[in-house]
């Protein structure tokens, strides 16, 4: 099937399956996450069609689509305001298990991940180990056929919804800090695990702190060899940083800005879309977004050829998140006071009350606040620039 007909097929599916409620959940996204119930409902629809993991190898449940088809699919979903799927399992853990997991782990976890029966969260950062992840202290001590885990993880996205967590734990204190880290899979309902939700500045709960108090985990849940976790984690992070299509998000942000600029007036009484300074700012950020799009497509090409994103994923993470923040700032400048009302219940897909600000302004402030963290999570911009300097520029 050629790309034109494939796009028509995707659009027809979205038209039939993306209900008004699900579309509204996508419209109200203020971060990389949508309403959880809407996300899982869309996940189930895609799974039923066989489209839930387009980037996976076909042998493990992927679609067998070409690079262009996978990009078209993601573009059509996002620009149609479909709820974003949770990335921790499909985008990060799945490809890592395909590469490093045992046959038993792949046979057990991958089908449940595809179906949505398992919802995963990521246990990497700790209160004393964020960007300096190698300094993590959560310990896993071998006890017969189990490990006993003690410690805590923080900024754990959607841990309040997850039934599984993949963790980096310290299994040795000898040698370099990276050398004593292991990667392990844990059931969230294990005795000794507790979850403390964190309310963000935008008033929403997306992050949590997870506590481990004598949590017993089968040694069979170790991925890779003991003390090989740093290698496994780096591989997974390349998919976290480079597997996200930032430029499709940018197109969605640009569409929002065009709507806002067609409704709001500047200090001189002109529609913002006619403001020459805004036109220049939008042109500058649009050029940067286009340059990033070509880099993202190069990464997809590497994946299509059987490679992995490599250090280019760090470049995309830096430019993609910083460009997104520039779009947020433009929206704030256009909306002014319209962006200020605080009405969290209106961000629920089923809200039917009266809005206290314009509908097109509803997500602006929460999105602006939430997205300030985008240059920190997944590896801060400073860390990414160090990686680029060393591995791309050879400095």
SULSULGI-V317602 format. One record per pair of residues at least 12 apart in sequence whose C-alpha atoms are under 10 Angstrom apart, sorted by sequence separation. I is the first residue (numbers start at 1). J is the second residue. D is the distance in whole Angstrom. If there is no record, write none. Layout:
# SULSULGI-V317602
I;J;D + I;J;D
This chain:
# SULSULGI-V317602
22;34;10 + 25;37;9 + 26;38;9 + 50;62;8 + 51;63;6 + 54;66;9 + 55;67;9 + 94;106;9 + 97;109;9 + 98;110;8 + 124;136;8 + 126;138;8 + 138;150;6 + 139;151;6 + 169;181;6 + 170;182;6 + 171;183;10 + 196;208;5 + 197;209;6 + 260;272;8 + 261;273;5 + 262;274;9 + 299;311;10 + 343;355;8 + 22;35;9 + 25;38;7 + 26;39;9 + 50;63;7 + 51;64;10 + 54;67;9 + 97;110;8 + 125;138;10 + 137;150;9 + 138;151;4 + 139;152;9 + 168;181;6 + 169;182;5 + 170;183;9 + 195;208;7 + 196;209;5 + 197;210;9 + 260;273;9 + 261;274;8 + 296;309;9 + 299;312;7 + 343;356;8 + 346;359;9 + 24;38;9 + 25;39;8 + 47;61;10 + 49;63;10 + 51;65;10 + 124;138;10 + 137;151;7 + 138;152;6 + 153;167;9 + 167;181;10 + 168;182;6 + 169;183;6 + 195;209;6 + 196;210;6 + 258;272;9 + 259;273;9 + 261;275;9 + 298;312;9 + 299;313;8 + 341;355;9 + 342;356;9 + 343;357;9 + 22;37;9 + 23;38;9 + 54;69;9 + 55;70;7 + 94;109;9 + 95;110;10 + 123;138;10 + 136;151;9 + 137;152;9 + 138;153;8 + 153;168;9 + 167;182;8 + 168;183;5 + 169;184;7 + 194;209;8 + 195;210;5 + 196;211;8 + 257;272;10 + 258;273;7 + 341;356;7 + 342;357;9 + 347;362;8 + 22;38;6 + 54;70;6 + 55;71;10 + 93;109;10 + 94;110;7 + 136;152;10 + 137;153;10 + 153;169;10 + 167;183;6 + 168;184;7 + 194;210;6 + 195;211;6 + 257;273;9 + 296;312;9 + 341;357;7 + 346;362;8 + 347;363;8 + 21;38;8 + 22;39;8 + 53;70;10 + 54;71;9 + 93;110;9 + 94;111;10 + 136;153;9 + 152;169;10 + 166;183;7 + 167;184;5 + 168;185;9 + 193;210;7 + 194;211;5 + 195;212;9 + 261;278;9 + 295;312;8 + 296;313;8 + 299;316;9 + 340;357;8 + 341;358;10 + 346;363;9 + 151;169;9 + 166;184;6 + 167;185;6 + 193;211;6 + 194;212;7 + 295;313;9 + 338;356;9 + 339;357;8 + 344;362;9 + 22;41;8 + 23;42;10 + 51;70;10 + 54;73;9 + 94;113;8 + 150;169;9 + 151;170;10 + 165;184;9 + 166;185;5 + 167;186;7 + 192;211;8 + 193;212;5 + 194;213;8 + 296;315;10 + 338;357;6 + 339;358;9 + 343;362;8 + 344;363;10 + 347;366;10 + 22;42;7 + 54;74;9 + 89;109;10 + 90;110;9 + 93;113;9 + 94;114;9 + 149;169;8 + 150;170;10 + 165;185;6 + 166;186;6 + 192;212;6 + 193;213;6 + 295;315;9 + 296;316;7 + 337;357;9 + 338;358;7 + 341;361;9 + 342;362;9 + 343;363;10 + 89;110;9 + 149;170;9 + 164;185;7 + 165;186;5 + 166;187;9 + 191;212;9 + 192;213;5 + 193;214;8 + 295;316;7 + 338;359;10 + 339;360;9 + 340;361;9 + 341;362;8 + 51;73;9 + 149;171;10 + 164;186;6 + 165;187;6 + 166;188;10 + 188;210;9 + 190;212;9 + 191;213;8 + 192;214;6 + 193;215;7 + 338;360;9 + 339;361;6 + 340;362;9 + 344;366;9 + 18;41;10 + 19;42;9 + 90;113;7 + 130;153;10 + 163;186;9 + 164;187;5 + 165;188;6 + 191;214;8 + 192;215;5 + 193;216;10 + 292;315;9 + 293;316;9 + 335;358;10 + 338;361;6 + 339;362;7 + 342;365;9 + 343;366;10 + 18;42;8 + 89;113;7 + 90;114;7 + 127;151;10 + 128;152;10 + 129;153;9 + 130;154;9 + 147;171;9 + 163;187;6 + 164;188;5 + 188;212;10 + 190;214;10 + 191;215;6 + 192;216;8 + 258;282;10 + 292;316;7 + 296;320;10 + 337;361;10 + 338;362;8 + 339;363;8 + 340;364;9 + 341;365;9 + 342;366;9 + 17;42;8 + 89;114;9 + 126;151;9 + 127;152;8 + 128;153;10 + 129;154;9 + 130;155;9 + 162;187;9 + 163;188;5 + 164;189;8 + 190;215;7 + 191;216;8 + 257;282;9 + 335;360;9 + 336;361;10 + 339;364;6 + 340;365;7 + 90;116;10 + 126;152;6 + 127;153;7 + 128;154;9 + 162;188;7 + 163;189;7 + 164;190;10 + 190;216;7 + 191;217;10 + 335;361;7 + 338;364;9 + 339;365;6 + 340;366;10 + 18;45;9 + 89;116;9 + 93;120;8 + 125;152;9 + 126;153;4 + 127;154;6 + 161;188;10 + 162;189;10 + 163;190;10 + 188;215;10 + 190;217;8 + 292;319;7 + 293;320;9 + 334;361;10 + 338;365;9 + 339;366;9 + 17;45;7 + 92;120;10 + 93;121;9 + 124;152;10 + 125;153;6 + 126;154;5 + 127;155;9 + 140;168;9 + 141;169;9 + 160;188;10 + 187;215;10 + 254;282;9 + 291;319;10 + 292;320;7 + 17;46;9 + 89;118;9 + 90;119;10 + 93;122;9 + 123;152;9 + 124;153;7 + 125;154;6 + 126;155;8 + 138;167;9 + 139;168;9 + 140;169;6 + 141;170;8 + 142;171;8 + 159;188;9 + 186;215;9 + 187;216;10 + 332;361;9 + 335;364;8 + 339;368;10 + 86;116;10 + 89;119;7 + 90;120;9 + 92;122;9 + 123;153;6 + 124;154;8 + 125;155;7 + 126;156;9 + 138;168;8 + 139;169;5 + 140;170;6 + 141;171;6 + 186;216;9 + 187;217;8 + 289;319;8 + 331;361;9 + 335;365;10 + 88;119;8 + 89;120;5 + 122;153;9 + 123;154;7 + 124;155;9 + 125;156;8 + 137;168;9 + 138;169;5 + 139;170;5 + 140;171;5 + 141;172;9 + 186;217;6 + 254;285;10 + 288;319;8 + 289;320;8 + 292;323;9 + 13;45;10 + 14;46;10 + 53;85;10 + 88;120;6 + 89;121;7 + 122;154;10 + 123;155;8 + 124;156;8 + 136;168;8 + 137;169;7 + 138;170;6 + 139;171;6 + 140;172;9 + 185;217;8 + 186;218;9 + 254;286;8 + 288;320;9 + 332;364;7 + 13;46;10 + 52;85;9 + 86;119;8 + 87;120;9 + 88;121;6 + 89;122;9 + 122;155;9 + 123;156;6 + 136;169;7 + 137;170;6 + 138;171;9 + 139;172;8 + 184;217;9 + 185;218;9 + 331;364;7 + 332;365;7 + 56;90;9 + 60;94;9 + 86;120;8 + 87;121;9 + 88;122;7 + 122;156;6 + 123;157;9 + 134;168;10 + 136;170;7 + 137;171;10 + 139;173;10 + 160;194;10 + 184;218;9 + 185;219;9 + 187;221;10 + 289;323;7 + 331;365;9 + 55;90;9 + 56;91;9 + 60;95;10 + 86;121;9 + 87;122;10 + 121;156;7 + 122;157;7 + 133;168;9 + 135;170;9 + 159;194;10 + 160;195;7 + 184;219;8 + 185;220;9 + 186;221;7 + 250;285;10 + 251;286;9 + 288;323;8 + 289;324;9 + 329;364;9 + 13;49;9 + 54;90;9 + 55;91;8 + 121;157;6 + 122;158;9 + 123;159;9 + 134;170;9 + 137;173;10 + 159;195;7 + 160;196;8 + 184;220;9 + 185;221;5 + 186;222;9 + 250;286;9 + 328;364;7 + 329;365;10 + 332;368;8 + 53;90;6 + 54;91;10 + 120;157;9 + 121;158;6 + 122;159;8 + 147;184;9 + 149;186;10 + 159;196;9 + 160;197;7 + 184;221;6 + 185;222;6 + 286;323;9 + 328;365;9 + 331;368;9 + 52;90;8 + 53;91;8 + 56;94;8 + 57;95;9 + 60;98;8 + 120;158;8 + 121;159;6 + 159;197;8 + 183;221;9 + 184;222;4 + 185;223;7 + 251;289;9 + 285;323;7 + 46;85;10 + 55;94;10 + 56;95;7 + 119;158;9 + 120;159;8 + 121;160;9 + 156;195;9 + 158;197;9 + 183;222;6 + 184;223;6 + 247;286;10 + 250;289;7 + 251;290;10 + 285;324;9 + 328;367;7 + 329;368;7 + 42;82;8 + 43;83;9 + 55;95;9 + 119;159;9 + 121;161;9 + 122;162;10 + 137;177;10 + 156;196;10 + 157;197;10 + 182;222;7 + 183;223;6 + 184;224;9 + 249;289;10 + 250;290;9 + 328;368;5 + 42;83;7 + 43;84;9 + 53;94;9 + 57;98;9 + 120;161;9 + 121;162;6 + 123;164;10 + 124;165;10 + 136;177;8 + 139;180;10 + 140;181;9 + 152;193;9 + 154;195;10 + 156;197;9 + 157;198;10 + 182;223;8 + 183;224;7 + 247;288;10 + 248;289;9 + 285;326;7 + 286;327;9 + 327;368;9 + 328;369;9 + 41;83;9 + 42;84;8 + 43;85;6 + 56;98;9 + 119;161;7 + 120;162;5 + 121;163;8 + 122;164;9 + 123;165;6 + 124;166;8 + 125;167;9 + 134;176;9 + 135;177;6 + 136;178;9 + 139;181;9 + 140;182;8 + 150;192;9 + 151;193;10 + 152;194;9 + 153;195;10 + 154;196;9 + 155;197;9 + 156;198;9 + 182;224;8 + 183;225;8 + 184;226;9 + 247;289;6 + 285;327;8 + 325;367;9 + 326;368;10 + 39;82;9 + 40;83;9 + 42;85;8 + 43;86;9 + 119;162;5 + 120;163;6 + 121;164;6 + 122;165;6 + 123;166;6 + 124;167;6 + 125;168;9 + 134;177;6 + 135;178;8 + 138;181;10 + 139;182;10 + 149;192;9 + 150;193;9 + 152;195;10 + 154;197;10 + 155;198;8 + 182;225;7 + 183;226;8 + 246;289;8 + 247;290;7 + 250;293;10 + 325;368;7 + 328;371;8 + 38;82;9 + 39;83;5 + 40;84;9 + 41;85;10 + 118;162;8 + 119;163;6 + 120;164;5 + 121;165;5 + 122;166;5 + 123;167;4 + 124;168;6 + 133;177;9 + 134;178;5 + 137;181;9 + 140;184;9 + 149;193;10 + 154;198;9 + 182;226;5 + 183;227;8 + 247;291;9 + 282;326;9 + 324;368;9 + 325;369;10 + 328;372;9 + 38;83;7 + 39;84;6 + 40;85;7 + 118;163;6 + 119;164;6 + 120;165;5 + 121;166;7 + 122;167;6 + 123;168;6 + 124;169;8 + 133;178;9 + 134;179;9 + 136;181;8 + 160;205;9 + 161;206;10 + 165;210;10 + 181;226;8 + 182;227;5 + 183;228;7 + 184;229;8 + 247;292;7 + 248;293;8 + 281;326;9 + 282;327;8 + 285;330;10 + 325;370;10 + 37;83;10 + 38;84;9 + 39;85;6 + 40;86;8 + 60;106;9 + 117;163;9 + 118;164;7 + 119;165;8 + 120;166;7 + 121;167;9 + 122;168;9 + 123;169;9 + 134;180;9 + 135;181;10 + 160;206;8 + 180;226;8 + 181;227;5 + 182;228;6 + 183;229;5 + 246;292;8 + 247;293;6 + 281;327;9 + 325;371;6 + 36;83;9 + 38;85;9 + 39;86;7 + 60;107;9 + 118;165;10 + 134;181;8 + 158;205;8 + 159;206;8 + 160;207;8 + 179;226;10 + 180;227;5 + 181;228;6 + 182;229;4 + 183;230;8 + 245;292;10 + 246;293;8 + 247;294;9 + 324;371;8 + 325;372;7 + 34;82;9 + 35;83;8 + 36;84;10 + 157;205;9 + 158;206;5 + 159;207;7 + 160;208;7 + 179;227;6 + 180;228;8 + 181;229;5 + 182;230;7 + 183;231;9 + 245;293;8 + 247;295;10 + 282;330;8 + 324;372;10 + 325;373;10 + 34;83;6 + 35;84;9 + 36;85;9 + 61;110;8 + 157;206;5 + 158;207;6 + 159;208;6 + 160;209;9 + 178;227;8 + 179;228;7 + 180;229;8 + 181;230;6 + 182;231;9 + 183;232;7 + 247;296;8 + 281;330;8 + 322;371;9 + 325;374;8 + 33;83;8 + 34;84;6 + 36;86;9 + 60;110;8 + 61;111;8 + 156;206;8 + 157;207;4 + 158;208;7 + 159;209;8 + 160;210;9 + 178;228;9 + 179;229;8 + 180;230;8 + 181;231;9 + 182;232;8 + 183;233;7 + 246;296;8 + 321;371;8 + 322;372;9 + 324;374;9 + 325;375;9 + 26;77;10 + 27;78;10 + 32;83;9 + 33;84;6 + 34;85;8 + 60;111;8 + 155;206;8 + 156;207;5 + 157;208;6 + 159;210;8 + 178;229;8 + 179;230;7 + 181;232;10 + 182;233;9 + 245;296;7 + 321;372;9 + 324;375;10 + 26;78;8 + 27;79;10 + 29;81;9 + 32;84;7 + 33;85;8 + 34;86;9 + 62;114;9 + 155;207;5 + 156;208;5 + 157;209;9 + 178;230;6 + 179;231;9 + 181;233;9 + 244;296;9 + 245;297;9 + 278;330;8 + 321;373;9 + 322;374;8 + 26;79;9 + 27;80;9 + 28;81;9 + 29;82;10 + 31;84;10 + 32;85;9 + 33;86;7 + 61;114;8 + 154;207;8 + 155;208;5 + 156;209;6 + 177;230;9 + 178;231;9 + 242;295;10 + 243;296;9 + 321;374;6 + 322;375;7 + 23;77;10 + 26;80;8 + 27;81;5 + 29;83;8 + 32;86;8 + 33;87;9 + 60;114;9 + 154;208;6 + 155;209;6 + 156;210;7 + 172;226;9 + 242;296;8 + 320;374;9 + 321;375;6 + 23;78;10 + 26;81;4 + 27;82;8 + 28;83;9 + 29;84;9 + 32;87;9 + 153;208;8 + 154;209;4 + 155;210;9 + 166;221;10 + 167;222;10 + 171;226;7 + 172;227;7 + 245;300;10 + 278;333;9 + 320;375;9 + 321;376;9 + 25;81;8 + 26;82;5 + 27;83;8 + 153;209;6 + 154;210;6 + 166;222;10 + 170;226;10 + 171;227;6 + 243;299;8 + 278;334;9 + 318;374;9 + 319;375;9 + 23;80;7 + 24;81;7 + 25;82;8 + 26;83;4 + 152;209;7 + 153;210;5 + 154;211;9 + 166;223;9 + 170;227;8 + 171;228;10 + 242;299;7 + 243;300;8 + 317;374;9 + 318;375;7 + 23;81;5 + 24;82;8 + 25;83;6 + 26;84;7 + 152;210;5 + 153;211;7 + 169;227;9 + 171;229;10 + 242;300;9 + 317;375;8 + 318;376;10 + 6;65;10 + 10;69;10 + 14;73;10 + 18;77;9 + 22;81;8 + 23;82;5 + 24;83;9 + 25;84;9 + 124;183;10 + 151;210;9 + 152;211;4 + 153;212;8 + 168;227;10 + 170;229;9 + 322;381;9 + 22;82;6 + 23;83;7 + 53;113;10 + 123;183;10 + 151;211;6 + 152;212;6 + 169;229;8 + 243;303;9 + 317;377;10 + 321;381;9 + 11;72;10 + 21;82;10 + 22;83;7 + 52;113;10 + 53;114;7 + 123;184;10 + 150;211;8 + 151;212;5 + 152;213;9 + 168;229;7 + 169;230;10 + 272;333;10 + 273;334;9 + 317;378;8 + 318;379;9 + 6;68;10 + 7;69;8 + 10;72;8 + 11;73;9 + 14;76;8 + 18;80;9 + 20;82;10 + 52;114;7 + 123;185;10 + 149;211;10 + 150;212;5 + 151;213;7 + 167;229;9 + 168;230;8 + 272;334;7 + 317;379;9 + 318;380;8 + 319;381;9 + 3;66;9 + 6;69;7 + 10;73;6 + 14;77;7 + 18;81;9 + 19;82;9 + 51;114;10 + 52;115;8 + 122;185;10 + 123;186;10 + 149;212;6 + 150;213;5 + 151;214;9 + 271;334;10 + 272;335;10 + 317;380;9 + 318;381;5 + 1;65;10 + 9;73;10 + 10;74;10 + 18;82;7 + 50;114;9 + 52;116;10 + 148;212;9 + 149;213;7 + 150;214;5 + 151;215;10 + 168;232;9 + 239;303;10 + 314;378;10 + 317;381;8 + 318;382;9 + 3;68;7 + 4;69;10 + 7;72;7 + 11;76;7 + 15;80;9 + 17;82;10 + 18;83;9 + 50;115;10 + 120;185;10 + 148;213;9 + 149;214;5 + 150;215;7 + 168;233;8 + 243;308;10 + 314;379;9 + 318;383;10 + 2;68;10 + 3;69;6 + 6;72;8 + 7;73;7 + 10;76;7 + 11;77;8 + 14;80;8 + 48;114;10 + 120;186;10 + 148;214;6 + 149;215;5 + 150;216;9 + 167;233;9 + 242;308;9 + 243;309;8 + 314;380;10 + 315;381;9 + 318;384;7 + 2;69;9 + 6;73;9 + 10;77;8 + 14;81;10 + 47;114;7 + 48;115;8 + 120;187;9 + 121;188;9 + 147;214;9 + 148;215;5 + 149;216;6 + 242;309;6 + 266;333;9 + 314;381;8 + 317;384;8 + 318;385;8 + 1;69;10 + 4;72;10 + 7;75;10 + 8;76;10 + 14;82;8 + 46;114;10 + 47;115;6 + 120;188;9 + 147;215;8 + 148;216;5 + 149;217;8 + 241;309;9 + 242;310;8 + 266;334;7 + 316;384;9 + 317;385;10 + 3;72;8 + 7;76;8 + 11;80;9 + 46;115;9 + 47;116;8 + 88;157;9 + 118;187;10 + 119;188;10 + 146;215;10 + 147;216;6 + 148;217;6 + 239;308;8 + 240;309;10 + 241;310;10 + 242;311;9 + 244;313;9 + 247;316;10 + 261;330;10 + 265;334;8 + 266;335;9 + 314;383;9 + 315;384;7 + 44;114;9 + 45;115;10 + 88;158;10 + 146;216;6 + 147;217;5 + 148;218;9 + 238;308;7 + 239;309;7 + 241;311;10 + 242;312;7 + 243;313;8 + 246;316;8 + 250;320;8 + 254;324;10 + 257;327;8 + 261;331;9 + 264;334;7 + 265;335;9 + 266;336;9 + 314;384;5 + 315;385;8 + 318;388;10 + 43;114;9 + 44;115;7 + 86;157;10 + 145;216;10 + 146;217;5 + 147;218;6 + 148;219;10 + 238;309;6 + 239;310;9 + 241;312;9 + 242;313;4 + 245;316;9 + 246;317;8 + 249;320;9 + 250;321;10 + 253;324;8 + 256;327;10 + 257;328;9 + 260;331;7 + 263;334;10 + 264;335;7 + 313;384;9 + 314;385;7 + 43;115;8 + 44;116;7 + 86;158;9 + 93;165;10 + 145;217;9 + 146;218;4 + 147;219;6 + 236;308;10 + 237;309;10 + 238;310;6 + 241;313;5 + 242;314;7 + 244;316;9 + 245;317;10 + 247;319;10 + 260;332;10 + 262;334;10 + 263;335;9 + 264;336;9 + 312;384;10 + 314;386;9 + 315;387;9 + 43;116;7 + 44;117;10 + 93;166;8 + 138;211;10 + 139;212;9 + 141;214;10 + 143;216;9 + 145;218;6 + 146;219;5 + 147;220;10 + 235;308;8 + 237;310;10 + 238;311;8 + 240;313;8 + 241;314;6 + 242;315;8 + 243;316;9 + 244;317;8 + 246;319;9 + 247;320;7 + 250;323;8 + 254;327;7 + 257;330;8 + 258;331;9 + 261;334;7 + 311;384;9 + 314;387;7 + 315;388;7 + 138;212;8 + 140;214;9 + 142;216;10 + 143;217;10 + 144;218;9 + 145;219;6 + 146;220;8 + 147;221;9 + 235;309;9 + 238;312;9 + 239;313;8 + 240;314;10 + 241;315;9 + 242;316;6 + 243;317;10 + 246;320;5 + 247;321;10 + 250;324;6 + 253;327;7 + 254;328;10 + 257;331;6 + 260;334;7 + 261;335;8 + 264;338;9 + 313;387;10 + 314;388;7 + 40;115;10 + 41;116;10 + 89;164;10 + 139;214;10 + 140;215;9 + 141;216;10 + 142;217;10 + 143;218;10 + 144;219;9 + 145;220;8 + 146;221;9 + 147;222;9 + 235;310;8 + 238;313;6 + 241;316;7 + 242;317;7 + 245;320;8 + 246;321;7 + 249;324;8 + 250;325;10 + 253;328;8 + 256;331;8 + 257;332;10 + 260;335;7 + 312;387;9 + 313;388;9 + 40;116;7 + 89;165;10 + 140;216;9 + 142;218;10 + 143;219;9 + 146;222;10 + 234;310;10 + 237;313;9 + 238;314;8 + 241;317;5 + 244;320;9 + 247;323;9 + 254;330;10 + 311;387;7 + 312;388;8 + 40;117;10 + 88;165;9 + 89;166;9 + 140;217;9 + 142;219;8 + 237;314;9 + 240;317;9 + 241;318;9 + 246;323;9 + 247;324;9 + 250;327;8 + 254;331;9 + 257;334;8 + 311;388;6 + 315;392;9 + 88;166;9 + 242;320;10 + 246;324;8 + 253;331;9 + 257;335;10 + 311;389;10 + 314;392;10 + 40;119;9 + 238;317;10 + 241;320;10 + 311;390;9 + 312;391;9 + 105;185;10 + 311;391;6 + 312;392;8 + 310;391;9 + 311;392;7 + 127;209;9 + 310;392;9 + 126;209;9 + 125;209;10 + 126;210;9 + 123;209;9 + 123;210;8 + 263;358;10 + 134;230;8 + 133;230;9 + 263;360;9 + 260;358;10 + 260;359;10 + 260;360;6 + 259;360;7 + 260;361;7 + 259;361;10 + 257;360;9 + 256;360;7 + 257;361;10 + 256;361;9 + 257;364;10 + 256;364;9 + 124;233;9 + 105;220;9 + 104;220;9 + 105;221;8 + 104;221;10 + 105;222;9 + 102;220;9 + 105;223;8 + 102;221;10 + 101;221;10 + 102;222;9 + 101;222;9 + 102;223;7 + 36;158;9 + 101;223;6 + 102;224;8 + 100;223;7 + 101;224;7 + 33;157;9 + 37;161;10 + 100;224;6 + 33;158;9 + 36;161;8 + 99;224;10 + 100;225;9 + 97;223;8 + 96;223;9 + 97;224;9 + 100;231;10 + 101;232;10 + 100;232;7 + 99;232;9 + 97;232;9 + 100;235;9 + 96;232;7 + 99;235;9 + 241;377;10 + 96;233;9 + 99;236;10 + 241;378;7 + 96;234;10 + 240;378;7 + 241;379;8 + 96;235;7 + 97;236;9 + 203;342;9 + 240;379;10 + 93;233;10 + 95;235;9 + 96;236;6 + 202;342;9 + 203;343;10 + 204;344;8 + 238;378;10 + 92;233;10 + 95;236;8 + 96;237;9 + 203;344;7 + 237;378;7 + 93;235;10 + 94;236;9 + 96;238;10 + 202;344;9 + 237;379;9 + 92;235;9 + 93;236;7 + 96;239;9 + 204;347;10 + 241;384;10 + 92;236;6 + 93;237;10 + 95;239;8 + 91;236;9 + 92;237;7 + 94;239;10 + 92;238;9 + 93;239;9 + 92;239;6 + 93;240;9 + 88;236;10 + 91;239;7 + 92;240;6 + 91;240;7 + 92;241;9 + 91;241;10 + 88;239;10 + 91;242;10 + 92;243;8 + 87;239;10 + 88;240;8 + 91;243;7 + 87;240;8 + 91;244;8 + 87;243;9 + 87;244;9 + 204;366;9 + 202;365;8 + 203;366;8 + 202;366;5 + 206;370;10 + 201;366;8 + 202;367;8 + 200;366;10 + 202;368;9 + 203;369;10 + 204;370;9 + 202;369;6 + 203;370;10 + 201;369;7 + 202;370;6 + 79;248;8 + 200;369;9 + 201;370;7 + 75;245;9 + 78;248;7 + 79;249;8 + 200;370;8 + 74;245;8 + 77;248;10 + 78;249;7 + 81;252;8 + 30;202;9 + 34;206;10 + 75;247;9 + 76;248;9 + 79;251;8 + 80;252;9 + 33;206;8 + 75;248;6 + 78;251;9 + 79;252;6 + 30;204;10 + 32;206;10 + 71;245;9 + 74;248;8 + 75;249;9 + 78;252;7 + 79;253;10 + 31;206;9 + 75;251;9 + 79;255;9 + 71;248;9 + 75;252;9 + 55;243;9 + 32;244;10 + 95;308;10 + 32;249;9 + 155;377;8 + 27;252;10 + 71;297;8 + 27;256;10 + 68;297;9 + 71;300;9 + 67;297;8 + 70;300;9 + 68;300;9 + 67;300;7 + 68;301;9 + 67;301;7 + 66;301;10 + 67;302;10 + 67;303;9 + 67;304;6 + 66;304;8 + 67;305;10 + 65;304;10 + 55;300;9 + 131;376;8 + 130;376;9 + 131;377;8 + 133;379;9 + 56;303;10 + 57;304;10 + 130;377;9 + 131;378;8 + 132;379;9 + 55;303;8 + 130;378;9 + 131;379;6 + 132;380;10 + 55;304;9 + 57;306;9 + 130;379;8 + 131;380;6 + 130;380;9 + 131;381;10 + 131;382;9 + 132;383;9 + 125;377;9 + 131;383;7 + 125;378;9 + 131;384;10 + 124;378;10 + 125;379;10 + 38;349;8 + 35;347;9 + 37;349;10 + 35;348;8 + 34;348;10 + 35;349;8 + 34;349;10 + 30;347;9 + 28;346;9 + 29;347;8 + 28;347;6 + 29;348;10 + 27;347;9 + 28;348;8 + 29;349;10 + 28;349;7 + 25;347;8 + 27;349;9 + 24;347;9 + 25;348;7 + 26;349;9 + 24;348;9 + 25;349;5 + 24;349;6 + 25;350;9 + 23;349;9 + 24;350;8 + 22;349;8 + 21;349;6 + 22;350;10 + 20;349;9 + 21;350;7 + 28;359;10 + 28;360;10 + 30;362;10 + 31;363;10 + 27;360;10 + 30;363;6 + 28;362;8 + 29;363;7 + 30;364;8 + 27;362;10 + 28;363;6 + 30;365;9 + 31;366;8 + 32;367;10 + 27;363;9 + 28;364;10 + 30;366;6 + 31;367;6 + 29;366;9 + 30;367;4 + 31;368;9 + 29;367;8 + 30;368;8 + 31;369;10 + 32;370;10 + 28;367;10 + 30;369;9 + 31;370;6 + 32;371;9 + 30;370;7 + 31;371;7 + 30;371;8 + 31;373;10 + 32;374;9 + 31;374;9
